[in-house]
Amino acid sequence: MALQRRSPSARVRTERRNALLAEYRPLPGVYDEIVGADGQVRPQWEPFLSEWCALSPDELNQRFGLADRHVHDTGVSYRVHGDIDPRDPTAGERAWPLSHVPLVITGAEWQTIAAGVAQRAQLLSTLLDDIYGPGDMIANGLLPASVVTGSPDYLRPLQGAPGGGMLQLYAADLGRGPDGRWWVLQDRTQAPSGTGYALENRLALSRAFPDMFRTMNIERLAAFFQGFRAGLVARSKRVEPRICLLTPGPLNESYFEQTYLARYLGFLLVEGGDLVMREGRVHVRTIAGLKRADVVWRRIDGDFADPLELNASSALGVAGLVQAVRKGSVHVANGLGSGVVEARALMGFLPALGERLLGEAMILPNVATWWCGQPRERAVVLERFDEMSIAPAFRSAGGGLDAGPVVVADLPAAEKAALRRRIEARGMDYVGQEVVRLSTTPVFQNGRLQPRPMTLRVFAAATPDGWKVMPGGFCRISDERDARAVSMRSGVRSSDVWVTSDAPVDQVSLLPAPDRITIRRVTGTLPSRAADNLFWLGRYLERTEATLRLVRALLGRLIDTDAAQGRNETLKRLANLLVAWGASPGGRGQTPAGQASAALHALDEYGSAIATVREARRTASVIRERLSVDAWRLFGDMQDQLTLAEGRKPSEGEAYEIADRALKSLAAFSGLSQENMVRGPGWRFLDIGRRLERGIATCRFARHFAETNAPSDALDALLDLTDSQITYRSRYLLGASLQPVLDLVMLDPYNPRSVAFQIDRLDTEIRDLPSLTEDGMLEAPRRLILKLAAECRTAEAARLDRAGILLFEQLLMGVSNAIADRYFLQNSGPEGSRLTGIA
């Protein structure tokens, strides 16, 4: 019978509650989310505190650990703008700063928020239709033309294009004023981020507190994503559209979120280089040729989307995308020109525009804003200068405020005077805004709840049934006690948002109804870039394994006190091979032990185990949406195993154990890929990369250790490096002999470590790859592998010398080049330039 946790007594709960709130002091003059003006806990927080106080401090820490491990194990990360190392896309990533205390909002209050956000999304969507359409608001004097044309996000080539500024996803940053009312601080229409992080916040806290979700009836998020996906599908002209998420790439601040959403929603993650215009349509470059893209959900700024008609310096976009939008052959969400309504300069005009376009007052007002491009408004700002927050009117429009809004009262006298002069000289670049004091929400710190200022980001999606608002979003919490809105630009924590319901909530899934599922056994389109990275991921991992086996063989012989015949010669060959491998430095004064240690840990040696693991992790980061959480975790584990503290030098025995543990982690990844990955094109390219690299490495091992007069210890080393000792001993009672060893490691098709086995696997995998043509002719990779297979099957160990082994190695390299030319460099050669197979 299962044991149940005993519920603490009322006295214990009261003591824990008092301890939690013992140091909670709401800031004066602001609205606090948990404690009311009367000093009492607000009703919606009572169930939360009751559940928390039922847990002991140790139990709470265990729950927090569950949430933090979820964030760590799934690799939830973000990047601060400018914190980038182009050589290693994972170097600047920071763990997602999750707050363990959610923001709790009642369902009744949320209805007002949701209605206001949906109304604002509709207003901005209607305004965009007018800006890129008839332009009535400007013609009728409700909107100055310079507010539109002065914005760098107004894209003139999209004027008159269908969907030029169409909104599909909208986000509003909200703050609560001292009177408890919610205000819009900023609109997000360009490429709103945060939906994926909101979902991860929810998953992390639901893992930590599953019982609270049931007892408090927290609204689920899946229905929002279901509606968003349905809205994108509805924009397509095909029943089963191909929806692509266009990412700026792995150096983007929110790349993790983009890969996560692509996997969660079933979209194809693409970069600009993966897309190409043909015959007036946008296509994805895939291993099977060009495949039509129906919908592109962009996460790049609109002006970077097309270097032909927009920003010519962009390397992120697709040449000709604007033309495809004009023709209506692709739907881009959000529309390329939608960022124009994100400008702060527009906020002061929205109340009047709402009355005109929607016929109703705004449910959620925005923070009071004066655009200094108008003489009267500029005079108001300058007259009340010390009371204002000054912000850029447009994105990247200059004006010396690249860091964001500033509170004038906080500026030194010289800077204040300089800012005033800039506003007087060119007021259109600035807005003055009321300094808003934000509400505070609790964070858990040092065993107590503490108030911290926060803003709330809420999302709305255009669905076939109208605008749908996510019942939650995510909350950004400042680490400073300054409750002014502008301090949130450096917010350091994020929390989940719990919208409570009076009744049990419906369980919603992203899965379609059973009677509407189209059964399929093919994963889908594989872009050439993804295939390229999977191929090289396999090669880097196999290179790492080869280096680790060399290190282990060398260290094992150094540790073993029984000297075998030719031991010193074998040590020399192993060390020389590490040098030739690029894994350790050569030159005089290098000991074998030092070379082995360098081959494990030296970051400046391109062939060392740590260097190749880092390359593997970098490659994996670009295709993170195609890898499981367990696989990603293994990359981190291997990197940790091979990273030494500065100045530390492991002993020979310790280095041997490090290499051995890393080999076990690699074996775990091999098990994951063999047992868990669907045998689709992605798995094939991963396996092809591994097989090619293993075959090449085995050829190199054989050339170095299986010479005609090689000592028995060198042949033993070859068997160790190819993990074939047990098989050899089970077949041959005598010691290592040249011809049997060569046959086992080179020509035996039953040995999974032999070159022959790799060639057979390559033959199978390449045969199953898609062909660009249906003329019955063999493509280059298939021709070469068949030639190599024939050479291998007809070879004899007695006649196999260094030249013959080198021939196998060169043919394997030729297969590698042929695969790259055919599948990874689309349109670069006679086969890649064919347009057959466009779908």
N, C-alpha and C positions, 0 to 999 in steps of 0.2 A: 504494500500500500504506500503510495507516494506521500511524503511528508509535506505539509503546508506551512508556509511562514506564518508565525503567530502575529496577529495584529497588535501593535503596542496599545497600552492603555491611554485613556483620555489625558491623564496627567503627563505621560511621557510625550504625547503629541503636543501638548501645550508648551512644555519645556523646550521642545525642539523648535516650535514656531517662534517662541520668544527669542531664542538664540539666533534664528535666521534674521529676524527683524530688529535685533538689538541695536545695531548701528545704522539703521536705515533712516536717513535724514533727507527728505525731498528738498530740492533746491528752492529757495524763495522765488516767488513770482513766476513759476512754471507749473504746468500741468504734469502730475505724476501718474503713470499708468496703473500702479498697484495700490497707492495710498491716496485716499481722497482728501479734500480740504479739511474734513473733520478729523483727520488722523486715523480713520478706520480703513481697513483693507476693502477694496472695491469688490462687489459681489461676484463678478466673473472670475476673480482670482481665488476665491475661497476653495473651490474643488481642487485647484492646483496645489495650493498650500497644504490642504488636507492630505493629498496623496504624497506629497514630498515629506511631510512630517511623519508619515507612516514608515519612512525609511530611515535607518540609522545612518550616521555619517559614513561608516564603512560601506554600507549598501549604496549610498549615493555615489561614492567614489567609484564603486564597481560599475554603476550605470554610466557614469561619465566616461569611464574607460571603454565601455562598449561603443559609445558614440565616437570617441576619439580614434579607436582602432578602425572603425568603419571609414572614417575620413582618411586615415593613413593607408589602410589596405587597398582602398579603391583609388588612391592617388589623387584625391580631390585637391586641386591646387589653383593658384592664380598667379599673376605676375604684375608687378608694379611697373608702370610705364617708364621705359628707359633702363629697366633692370634686365638687360639682355646680353647674352653671350652667343653670337651667331655660330660659334664652333660647337656649342652644346646646348640645344634647345631646352634641356631639363635643368640647366645649371641655375637659372634665376627663378625657378618655381618656388613658391612659398606654400606651405600647408594652409588649407582653408581655415580661417580663424573662427571656429564655431563657438557660439555662446550656448551654454547648456540650459539657459532659461529662455523659454519662448515668450513671444508677445501674445497675450491672450486678449481677444476681442469678441464681444458678443455677436451673435447672428443678427440681432436687430440693428446694432451700430454698423455692422458690415454691409447691410443692405443699402444704407445711405452712401457708404464709400463706394460700393460697387456701382450704384446708380450714377454717382458723380463721375467716376472714371469712365464708364461706358458712354455717358453723355459727352465727355470731353473728347474721347476717341472719335465719336461720330462727328463732332464739330470740326476737329482737325482733318478728318478724312474728307468732309464736305468742302472745307476750305482749300485743301489740296486740289480737289477736282476743279474748283474755280480758278486757282492760281495757274494751273497748267491747261485750263480750258478757256472759258469766255472772259475771265478777268473782271467780273462784275463788281467785286468788292473794291478794287482799285478804281474802276471807272466811276463808281458812285461815291468815292471819297471816304469810304469806311476804313481804308487801309492805304497808307502812303506807298507809292510804288518803290521807293528806296528801301523800305523794310524788306521787300522781296528781292529786288535786283541787287541790293547791297550785300546780300548774304552769299557767302561762298558755296552754300549748299543749294542755291537756286541754279538749276541746270538748264540753260537755255535750249540745248538740243532736244530736250524732252517736251518742250512746249507743243501742245496739241497731240502728243503721243498718247495712245490708250494706256491707262494705268501708269502714266509718268510719275505720279506721286502717290499712288495708291497705298493705303495703309492695310497691313495684314496683322501686325503685332504692334501694340502701343504699350508704353510704360509711363507711369506718373510717379515722381518722387514726392511723397507727402510728408508734411510735418503738422503736428498738433500745437495750436497756439495756447497761451495761458488760459483762455476761456473754454478750452476743450474742443474747439472746432478744428476740423482738418483743413489744411491749405495745400495747394499745389505749389511746390517749390520749383519744379522743373519738368518739362515734357521730354519724353524720349521717343523719337520717331525715326531716327536714322537707321539704327540696327540695335534695338534694345537688348541688353544682356541681362542675365540674372535668372531666367526661368529654370535653367539647369541647376544653378546653385540653390534655388528655392527648393527644388525637388530633392537635392542631396541633403539639405538641412532637414527636410522632412524624414528622409530615410534614416538619417543618423539618429534623430531624436525618437523616432518610432521604434528603433531597435533598442534604445535605452529605456523608454517608458511605454511599452505596448499597452499596459493596463490603463494608463491615463487616456490614451486615444479612445479606448472603449467606454470608459466611465464618463468622459467629458464630451463625447459625441463630436469629435473634431471633423470638420468638413474635409473630404478627400480632394486631391489635386488632379487625379487621372482624367476626370471629365473635361477639365480645361484643355489638356493636351489632346484629348480625343477631338474636341471641337476645333482646335487649331489645325490639326492634321486634316480634318474634314474640309475646313475652309480652303486649304491649299489644294486639295484634290478637286474641289469644286471649280477652281480657277483653270484647271487643265481642260484640254479638248479631247482627251483620251480617257477610256474607262479605267485603265490601270496606268496612271502616269508615272514617269520617272522623276522623282523629286530630289533635287540636289541641295545640300547645304554648302554654300560657297564660303570658305574660310580664308582669312589672310595667311594662315599657316601656323606652324608650331611656335613661332616667336610672339604671337599675339597674346595680349594680357589674359584673355579668357578662352584660350585654345582648349583647355580641358573640358570646359562646358560645351563647346561646340562638338567635340568628339563624343561626349556623353549623350547629347541630344540626338545626334545622328544615329547612334546605336539604339537609343530608347524609342525614337519615333520611326525607325526603319528607313531613314533617308540616306542618300549617298553623299558622303563627305568628299568634297572636291576642292581643289585650289584652282586659281585662274588658269594655270598651265594644263589642267585636265580638260578644259573646255575649249571648243573651237567652233567657228562659224562655217557652215557649209550649206549652200543652196538656200540661204535665208533663214536657217534654223541653227540653234545651238546644239552641239553634240558633245558627248563625253568621249574622250579617248580611252578606249578599253582594249584589252588583249584580243577581243574579237572584232575589232574595227570600231567605227564611230557609231555611237548609240544616242538617239535623240533625247535631249533634256526638255521636259515639259514645264517644270516649275523650278525656279532658282530662289532659294531663301538665302539672301545675302547677309553676311556678317562683315562686309567691308564697306567703307564709306562710299556713297554714291559716285563721287567724282573720280574715284579710283577704279570704277567698274569697267571702263572702256578707254584704252589709251588712244584709240583712233579719234573719238569725238569729244572726250572729256579731258582727263589729265594725261598728257602724253608721256609723263615720266613714270606712270604707274606700271609696276611689274606684277600687280595683283589681279588685274581684271582680264576681260575677254575682248579682244579686238572684234568690233562689230556687234557688241551686245545691244547698243542703242538702236541699231538698225532692226534687230530682231524684235525689240520691244515695240518699235513703230509698226512693224508688220503684224504684231499680235501673235507671233509664232512661239513666244515664250512668255511666261508670267514671272515677273521678278517681285519678290516680297522681302522687305517693303519696297515700294517703287523707288527708282533711282533718285528721284528728286524730292523724296519725302522729308529729308533733313531740313528743308527750308522752314518748316513750321516748328522746329525745335528751338529756334533762336529766342533768346530772352527779350529781344526787341519787340517781339510780337505779343508778349504777354499782356501788355497794357491795353491792347486792342481787342482781346478775346471776349470780354463781357459784352461789348456792343455787337461783335460779330455773332455771338451766340444768340442774341435777341433777333438778329436779322436772318441768320441761316437756319436756326432751329425754332425760333419763335418762343424761346423760354430762357429764363435766367439760369445762370450756372449754379449747379448744386454745390460744387466745390470751388470756391474762389481761389484765384492764385495770389501769391504774395504781391502786395502793391508794388508796381513797377512803373518807372518813368523812363521812356526812351529819350536820350539826350540829342537825338537827331531833330527834335522839334524845339523851336525856340522857347515856348512857354514851359514845356516839361524840363528843358535844360535849366531854365532859370529857377524852377522849384528845387531841382537837385542841388544847384550851387548855393541857393539860399539856405537849405537845410543840410549842408554838406557834412557836418560833423555827426549828423544823425543817420547817415546813409551807409548802405553797403554798395560798393561800386563793382560792377561785373562787366565782362565783355558782352556786347550786344549780339555778336555773332561768333560762331565757332571759327577759331584760327583767323580772325579778322585783324589781328594786330592789336595795338593799343597798350601794349606793355603789361597786360594782365594774363599772361599765359598760364599762371598758376591758379587762376580762378578768382572768385570774388574776394574783396578785401573790405574790412570794416574801417571806414575813414578815421574814426576816433582812435584806432590802434596804431595809426601810422605816425612815424616821426614827422616833425614839422616840415623838413625839406622834401620828403617824399609826398606829403600831403599837398604841398604847394605845386610840385611837379605834376601830380595827377590832375589837379585843378586846371593847370595850364593846358594839359592835353585835352581835357574835356572842352574847354573853351575854344581850342583850335579845331578839334575834329570830334564833335559831340556824337556823331552817328555811330561811333565805335563803342559807345558805352551805354549802360543803363544804370539808373539809381534804383535801389530796392530798399524796402523797409527791412530793418534788422529784426528778424523773427527769433523769438526765444522758443526753442523746441521743448517738447515734453520729454520726460525721462522715463526710462524703463529699467527694471532690475537686472543686474548681472550678479553672478555668484563669484565671490572673491574672498579668499581667506576664511572660508567657512561661513560667510555672511552674505546677505543680499545688499547690494549697493546701487544707488540710482546713477544712470548715465544717460546723456542725451542721445536721441535716436531719430532716424527718418525711416519711412516705410516706402518700399517700392512695390507698386501694384501693377499687374499686367492685365491687358485686355486683348482678346483675339477676335478677329472677324471670322465668323462661322456662317454656314448656310442659314442659321436661325438668328442672325444678328450678332451683336457684340457680346462676348462671354468673358466675364472677369474671373481670374484665378482666385479662389477663396483662400487667400493667404498672401503669398508673395514672400519677400524676405526683408528683414529689418537690419539696417546698418546702425551700429552702436559706436559712438565715439568713446575713446579712452580718456578724453578730457572732460572735466566737469563744466566747461564753458558751454552753455546751452544755446548759443547763437547758431543759426542755420549754417553759416559759412564754415564753421569748424568741422562739419561733417565730411568735408572733402578728404580728410585723412582718417576716416573711420576705420577701426582696426578689428571689429568683431561683426559677426553676422549671426542672426538668430532666426529660427523658424517662427512663423506667424500662425497661431491656432485660432481659427474661427469656430466658435462653439455653436451647437445646435440644441434645441430643446427636445429633439426626438432623435432616435438612432439614424445615422446617415446611411445612404445607399452605398453599396460596394460597387465601384465602377472600375472597369478594366479597359485597357487599350485594345484588347482582342476583339475582333468583330464577332457578330452573332454566328453560331455554328452553321446556319443555313446560308450564310453569305461568304463563307471561306472558300477561296479557290486553292485547291491542293496543288502544291508544287514541291519539287525535290531539289531544285537548283537555288542556291543562295541569292544569285542576282548578278548584276553587272560588276565586273572587277576592273576599275580604272588601271591604266598602265602604270601610273605612279605608285599605286598600292601594290601592284605585282612586283615592281622594281624593289620596293622597300621590303616586302616579304622575302624576296629572293636574297637580298643582301643581309637581312636579319639571319636567315639560315646560314649564310656564309660566315658572318661574324661570330656566331655562336660556335660553329664548327672550328673556326680558327682559334677561338679561345680554348676549346677542348684540346686541340692539338698542342698548343703551348703548355697547357697544364699537364698533359701527359709527358711532354719532354721534361718539364721541371720535376715531376714526380719520379721519372726514371733516373734522372741525374742525382737527385737528392737521395733516392733509395740506395743507389750504389755508393754514395758518400757515407751513408749511415751504416751500411752492411759491412761488418768487419771481416767477413770471409772473402778474400780476394780471389776472384775468378780469373781464368786465363784471358788476357787482353783487356782487363778492367780499366787500366789507365788510358788505353787507346779509345775505349768506348766513352769514357768521361770526356775525353778531348773532343770526340765527334759530337756528343750531345751538346757540349758547350758551344762548339763552332756552329752547330745548326741553330742554336738560339740566337747567336749573333747574326747569322745569315737571315734568319727569320725576322730580324728587326726587333727582337724581344729584349735583348740585353746588350750592353756596350761591349765592344771588343777592345783590343789594345793590351799593352803590357800591364802587369800589376793586378789583373782581374783574376780572382779565384773562382773555381767552379761554383762554390757556395754563393759567392757574391753575385755571380751571373744568374743563378737560379732565383735569388731573391729579387733582383732587378726585373727578371722576366715575369715575376708575379705582380710587383707593386710599382714599377717605374712609370709614371705618367708621361715622361718625356720620351719614352721608347714606344714608337707607334705600334710595334708588334707584341707588346707585353699583354699579359692577361687582363690587367685593369684597363688598359687602353682599348682593347677590343671589346670588353664588356661595356665600356662607356659608349663605344660606337654602336654596339647592339642596342643599348637602351635609347640612344639618340634616334636610331632608325625606328625602333618600336614606338617612340613617342609620336612619330608622324602618322602611324597607323593604329593609334591606341584604340580606336573604335572597333578594330577587328581582333583585338586580343582580350582574353578573359582577365578578370581581376587577379586570379591566381598566377597567371603568366607574368603580369606586370609586377606583382609582388616579388616573384623570383628574380627579376632583373635587379630590383633594389637590394635583395638579399645578397646576390653575387657581388654587386658593387661594394656593399658593406664588408663582405668577407675579405675582399682583396684590397681594401683601403686601410693603410696603416697610419697610426698617429705619427705626427712629424717627429723625426729623430729616432724613432723606434726601429730596432733591427732584430727580427726574429731569429731564433736558432734554427739549425738545419732541421731538427725534428719538428719544430713548430711550423716552419715553412712547408714541410711535407704534409702536415695535417691541414694547413690552409688550402693547399692545392687539392688535397683529397676531398675536403668539404665542398669546394667549388665544383669539382667534378660531379659530386652527388647532386648539387643544385642543377647542373646542366642536364643530368640524367632525369631529374624531375620535370624539367621543361620538355625534354624529348618525350617523356611519358604523357604529358599533357597534350602535346601536339599529335601524338600517335593515337591516343585514346579519346580525346575530347573534340578535336577539330573535324568538322564535316569535310569529307573528301571532295571539296570543290576546287576551283582554280586557285584560290588563295593558298590552300594547304599544299597544292601541287608546287607552286612557286617556292614556298618555304622549304619543301622537301627537296626540290631540284637544287636549290642553293646549298643545302646541307650535303647532298650526295656529291655534287661537283667538288666542293671544298674537301670533303673526306677523301674522295678519289685522288685529288691533286696532292693532298698531304701524305697519303699512303705511298704514292709514287716517289715523293721526295724522301720519305723515310727509307724506302727500299733502295734508292740510289746511294744513300749515305751509309747504310748498314749491311747491305747484302752484296758486297763485292765478292769477286772470285776467291780471294784469300782472306775473307773477313773472319776474325776470331769468333769463337762460339759465343762469347759474351755480347758481341755486337749483334749476332742473330737473336740472342735472348732479348736484347734491348728492342729489336724490331718487333718481336712477338709481344713485348710489354706495350709498346706504343700503339699497336693495332689491336690490343686486348684479345690476343689469340693464343695465349699460353695454355689455357686449359684444353682448348680444342687440339692443339698440337700434341700435348702430352697424352691425350686420350687416343691419338692415332699412332704415335711413334714412341716406342720404348726407349730408343736411343736419344742422345742429346741433340741439340739444334744442328741441323745440316742444311746446307745452302738450298738445294733444289726443293726439298719438301717445304721449307720455310717460304721460298719464293712462290711456290704453287699455292700455298695457303693464303698468303697476304695479297697476291696479285691476281691469280687466275681461278680460284675456287668460287663458283657461283653460289655455294651453300654457306659461305662464311659472310655474315652481315657486315664484316669490317674489310672485306677484300675489295680490290678495284673492280673485279668482275661483277660482284654483287651491286656495287654502285652503278655500273654501266647498265645492268639489267633494269634496275629501278628507274634510271634516267630514261631508258627506252620506253618503259611503261608510262611514265608521267608525261613525257613529251608527246607521245602518241595520243594522249587524251586531251591535249591542249587544243583550243579552237583554231581553225584554219580560216584565213581571209578569203580563200577562193574555193571553188568547188570544181576545179578542172582536173582533179585527180593527181596533180603533180605534187611531189614532196617539197615541203618548205625546207630551208637551209638547216635549222636545228635537227629536223628529223633525218635528213640525209647524212649529216655528220655523225649522229649517234648510231645510225645503222652501220656506217663504215667502221666506227670504233668498236661496236659490238662484234662485228665479223672478225676484226683484228684480234680481239681478246679471246674469242671462242676458238680460234685456230692457233693461238700461241701455245708454246711448250716451255715449261720451266727450264728444261735443259738448255734451251737456246735463248733464254731471256737474259740479256746483259744490260748494262747501264744505258746503252743507246736505245734499246727496245723499251725500257722503262720510261726514258725521256720522251719517246714517241707517244706513249700513252698519255703522259702528262700534257704534252703539247696539244694532242687531240682533245683532251678534256677542256683545256683553255679555249680551243677553237669553238667547242660547243657552247661554252659560256658566252663568248663574243657573239655567236650567232643568235642566241636567245636574247641578248641585250639589243641587238640590231632589229630583231623581229618584233619583240614585245614591248620594249621600254622606250624606244626612240621613234614614236609614231611620226609618220610623214617625213622621215629623214632619208629614206632610201626608196628604191623601186617598189619593194613590197609594202613598206609602211605608208606609201603615198596613195595606195589604191583606195578608192572610196566604196568598194563593194562591201556589202554587209551593213550599210547604214540602215538603222531601224529606229 
